[in-house]
Amino acid sequence: MKFDIHNHNRRVFILHTLAGACVAATVPQAHAATDTDAVKETDAYPKSMGFRLNTANVDQTKYPRHTLAQRCGECQLYSSKAGDPTGNCSFFKRVVPVDGWCRNFKQRKAAT
């Protein structure tokens, strides 16, 4: 029996193509933000940082330096696409709302 190298290469190519297509189909889903990625006020660490989903709900007595202008969307640690209601927080390494706040707020520097 003679081994046909061309048929073997074709089979390997098809298998590799199918495997690559399967991986490519799952990658966007793996990186999509979900509710489980979002920071919650009741989570232990965000709670210890005074995190609020809305800056208007921050306890002014407990955080006297807080102002309504301080919100995640104005923080150096926040990044998102323009117009998105949520974005990524490099401090929590999770998704936060644009109007959220925590005591680690760092005012974004003005563009020069």
N, C-alpha and C positions, 0 to 999 in steps of 0.2 A: 504494500500500500504506500502510495506516494503522498507526502505532506505538501499541501498547496499553501504556500506562504501568502499569497494574495487574499485568499478567503480568511485566513487567520488574522491578517492585518485589518481586514474589513470588520470582522467580529470585534476585535479589540477597540477599533475606532468607534463603532456603534455603542459598545458598552460604556466607554469613557464619555461619549457625548450624552448618553442617557443619564449617567451619574452626575455629570456637570449640570445638566438641566434640572435635575432634582434638587441639587444644592442651591442653585440660583433661584429656584422657586421658593425656597424656604427662608432665605436670608432676609428679604424685606420684612417678613412677618416677625422674625426674631428681634429686629431692632425697632419695631413699632412701639410707641409709648402706649401703655395701658393704665387702667385705674390702679393696678397693683404697683406701678412705678411712681405714682403720685404720693407726695408727702401728705400725711394726715396730722391734724392737730393733736390727735390722741396717741400717736406714736411716741414712745418714751424719749428718744433723743430730741426730736423736734419740739416736743413739749418742754423739755428742759431749756431749750433755746428760745422759749417764748413764741414759737411759731404760731402765726394766725393765717388763715386762708384769706382774710381781708384786713388790710392795715387799719381800717376804721374800728376794728374790734380789739385792738391792743389796749391792755390795761395801763393807762397813763400814770397811775400811782406806782405801779411796779417798774415801769420803764419810762421815767420822766424825760429822757432825751429823745424819745420817739416823736416824730411828726407825721402828719398825714401824707406829706410828700415822700416819705420813705416807704417804698414798696419794691417788691422783687424786680419789677420792670426797670427800676432805676439803679439797681445794684450791680456792682462790678462782677459779681459771681453768677449773674443771670445771663442766659443767652437763649434767643428764640428767633423765629422768622417774624418779620413785621406783621402785625395784626393778629398773631396767635394769642389766645387767651391764657396759654401756659407755655412754659419754657423749661430748660434744664438749669438746675442749680449745681454749680461745681462744689459747693460746700456740702450739701446733702447728697449729691450725686444721684438725684432723682428729679422728678418733674414737680414744679411748683406753679401756682397761678401768678399771673402778672401783678395782681393786686395784693399778693401775700406779703408777709413781713416776718423777720426773726431778728433777734438781738445782734446777730453777726452782720447786719446790713452795712455795706461799704458803698458809699456814694460813687456812682460812675463818674469818671473824670470827663470833662467836656472835650470834644474833639478839637484838635488844634489845626 
